[in-house]
Amino acid sequence: MEMVTRMVADRPVVIFSRTACCMSHTIKTLISGFGANPTVYELDEVPYGGQIERALQQMGCKPSVPVVFIGHQFIGGPNQVMSLQGKNQLVPLLIRAGAIWL
């Protein structure tokens, strides 16, 4: 978990993803579509990707990708992100985190 904490530090939006995951692509596209530039870690390409994925699972991430952090806060997976979007809460969260400006 400490590794994940270090990876999300000082970054407004972090997405843990897999290159072949369609839901990861959807979430990256959604967040980027608002003008945010998320830091994306493709777990099938980064060193220690398996360890990171296990740490995310220990945090309760099921499935393990995509996982989103906004403003150092664990948001969750695609269901949580889409729920925030449906309630018009995603953009204000991105603004508060300094990921986008309006």
Summary of the structure (lengths in Angstrom):
residues: 102
radius of gyration: 12.5
end to end distance: 33.4
largest distance: 37.3
contacts: 300
relative contact order: 0.21
helix: 44%
strand: 17%
